[in-house]
Amino acid sequence: MCQVSRVIEELFDRYTAAVDAQDVDAFMALYDDDIRSFDMWGRWSWEGADEYRTMVEGWFGGLGDDRVAVEFDDIKEVVGDDVAAGSAFVTFRGLSASGEELRSMNNRITWALRRAPSGEWKVVHEHTSAPLDDTAKAMFRRS
């Protein structure tokens, strides 16, 4: 039985806050120990929380004094009793320490979640992507 809720939206809010704070533990708290992530950068998949944590530590550690602002829009979700799925368009903005925008990109994100026995929702699968143009180059601007 599906229900109307804000499960995905609330998790996207926690994702945004964790990225803004560059808080690896808060970020990883969103994900199941068995997370499988199909990310856009550098490899086909990240398997399990330990591998994914290594990627997140590298991402946050490589920012130096810069920050990343994340914004989700056009969020769609389907929530059942123990499983849920959601998708959104996401914008990542690289900001200097003073808040000046240095760069930005858009992409797409899809999550599959399951409810733990504690009642907490965890991401078990994440897929991020960008469409390809006619020359097979990724399109990082949503039109």
C-alpha positions as CSV (number, residue, x, y, z in Angstrom):
1,M,0.0,0.0,0.0
2,C,1.6,3.3,-1.1
3,Q,1.2,6.4,0.9
4,V,1.7,10.1,0.3
5,S,4.7,11.2,2.3
6,R,7.9,13.3,2.3
7,V,10.4,10.4,2.8
8,I,12.6,11.2,-0.2
9,E,12.3,14.9,0.2
10,E,13.4,14.7,3.9
11,L,16.4,12.5,3.0
12,F,17.3,15.0,0.2
13,D,17.2,17.7,2.9
14,R,19.6,15.7,5.0
15,Y,21.8,15.1,2.0
16,T,22.0,18.8,1.3
17,A,22.9,19.6,4.9
18,A,25.6,16.9,5.1
19,V,27.2,18.1,1.9
20,D,27.1,21.8,3.0
21,A,28.8,20.8,6.3
22,Q,31.1,18.4,4.6
23,D,30.1,15.9,7.3
24,V,31.0,12.4,6.1
25,D,29.2,10.7,9.0
26,A,26.0,12.6,8.4
27,F,26.2,11.8,4.7
28,M,26.9,8.1,5.2
29,A,24.0,7.9,7.7
30,L,21.7,8.2,4.7
31,Y,23.0,5.0,3.2
32,D,22.5,1.3,3.9
33,D,25.6,-0.8,4.6
34,D,24.9,-2.6,1.3
35,I,24.7,0.6,-0.8
36,R,25.4,0.2,-4.4
37,S,26.0,3.5,-6.2
38,F,26.1,4.0,-10.0
39,D,27.9,7.4,-10.0
40,M,28.9,9.5,-12.9
41,W,32.5,9.9,-12.1
42,G,35.4,7.5,-12.7
43,R,34.0,4.0,-12.2
44,W,31.0,1.8,-12.9
45,S,29.9,1.4,-9.3
46,W,30.7,1.8,-5.6
47,E,29.8,-1.4,-3.7
48,G,29.1,-1.2,0.1
49,A,29.3,1.5,2.7
50,D,33.1,1.2,3.2
51,E,33.8,1.8,-0.5
52,Y,31.3,4.6,-0.7
53,R,32.7,6.3,2.4
54,T,36.1,6.3,0.7
55,M,34.6,8.1,-2.3
56,V,32.8,10.6,0.0
57,E,35.9,11.3,2.0
58,G,37.9,12.0,-1.2
59,W,35.1,14.3,-2.5
60,F,34.8,16.4,0.7
61,G,38.6,16.2,1.4
62,G,39.3,17.5,-2.1
63,L,37.2,20.7,-1.7
64,G,39.8,22.6,0.4
65,D,38.1,25.8,1.5
66,D,35.4,25.6,-1.2
67,R,31.9,24.5,-0.4
68,V,29.2,22.7,-2.4
69,A,25.6,23.9,-2.4
70,V,23.1,21.3,-3.5
71,E,19.5,21.9,-4.7
72,F,17.0,19.3,-5.6
73,D,13.9,20.1,-7.7
74,D,11.0,18.2,-9.4
75,I,11.2,15.5,-6.7
76,K,9.1,12.4,-7.4
77,E,8.6,9.6,-4.9
78,V,6.7,6.4,-4.5
79,V,6.6,5.1,-0.9
80,G,5.4,1.7,0.2
81,D,5.4,0.0,3.6
82,D,9.1,-1.1,3.5
83,V,10.5,0.1,0.2
84,A,10.5,3.5,-1.6
85,A,11.9,5.0,-4.7
86,G,12.5,8.7,-5.6
87,S,14.1,10.8,-8.3
88,A,14.9,14.4,-8.8
89,F,16.9,16.9,-10.8
90,V,19.9,18.1,-8.8
91,T,22.1,21.2,-9.1
92,F,25.6,21.2,-7.5
93,R,27.2,24.6,-7.1
94,G,30.9,25.0,-6.2
95,L,31.3,28.0,-4.0
96,S,34.4,29.8,-2.7
97,A,34.9,30.3,1.0
98,S,33.4,33.8,0.5
99,G,30.3,32.3,-1.2
100,E,31.1,33.2,-4.8
101,E,29.9,30.7,-7.3
102,L,32.9,29.1,-9.0
103,R,31.1,26.4,-11.1
104,S,27.8,24.5,-11.3
105,M,26.3,21.5,-12.9
106,N,23.0,19.7,-13.2
107,N,22.3,16.0,-13.2
108,R,19.7,13.5,-12.3
109,I,19.5,11.3,-9.2
110,T,17.4,8.2,-8.5
111,W,17.2,6.4,-5.1
112,A,15.9,3.1,-4.0
113,L,15.3,2.8,-0.2
114,R,14.3,0.2,2.3
115,R,13.0,0.7,5.8
116,A,15.2,-0.8,8.5
117,P,13.6,-2.7,11.4
118,S,14.2,0.5,13.5
119,G,11.8,2.4,11.1
120,E,14.6,4.5,9.5
121,W,14.8,4.7,5.7
122,K,18.2,4.0,4.1
123,V,19.3,4.3,0.5
124,V,20.2,0.9,-0.9
125,H,20.8,2.1,-4.5
126,E,21.7,5.4,-5.9
127,H,22.0,6.2,-9.6
128,T,23.2,9.6,-10.9
129,S,23.4,10.5,-14.6
130,A,23.4,13.2,-17.2
131,P,22.0,12.8,-20.7
132,L,24.4,12.7,-23.7
133,D,24.2,15.1,-26.6
134,D,24.5,14.1,-30.3
135,T,28.3,13.9,-29.9
136,A,28.1,11.6,-26.9
137,K,29.2,14.4,-24.5
138,A,27.4,14.7,-21.1
139,M,25.0,17.6,-20.9
140,F,25.6,19.3,-17.5
141,R,23.0,22.0,-18.0
142,R,19.3,21.2,-17.8
143,S,17.4,22.8,-20.6
